[in-house]
């Protein structure tokens, strides 16, 4: 019984860690957060659309 309870406790902790990491990843992958994280490096992606390459 103690072994089962220990495993159940470990599963709960791992689920909590998974949920926490998942929500943090979702937050950091938002466009506004990407822009903020690239700003110190000197990259500014705000209000820029995709580049169009025309081939004649």
N, C-alpha and C positions, 0 to 999 in steps of 0.2 A: 504493500500500500504506500509506503513512504517513497519508494522509487517512482511509482505512478504520479504521486503528488509533486515530486521534484520535477519530473518531465513536464507535467502540466504547467507548473510555474515557469519553467524555461520557455515553453511554447508561448505563453502569454507575454513574456519579456521580448521574445523575438518578433511577435506580431506587432508589439508597440514600437519596436525599433524600425521595422519595415514601414509601418504607417508614417512614422516621423520622417524617415529618409525620403519616402515617396512624396510627402507634402512639401518638403524642402526642395526637392528636385523640381516639382511642378511650379513652385514659386520662383525659383531661379531661372526657369526656362521661359518665363513670360518676357515679351519683347521689351518692356520697360526696364526690367531687371538686367536683361542682356545689355541694353544701352548703358545703364549705369555701371556695369562691371567693365565695359570696354572703354569708358571715358578716361580713366587714369592712364591708359596705354596710348591714348591719342586717337582712337578710332571713334568716329561719330557717324552712326548709321541712322540717325533720326531723320525722318522726313525724306528719305532717299528711296526712290523706287528702284526696280531692277534696271540694269543697263541693257539697252537695246543695241544689238550688233546688226548692222545692215551689210549684206553682201551683194555686190552688183554682178 
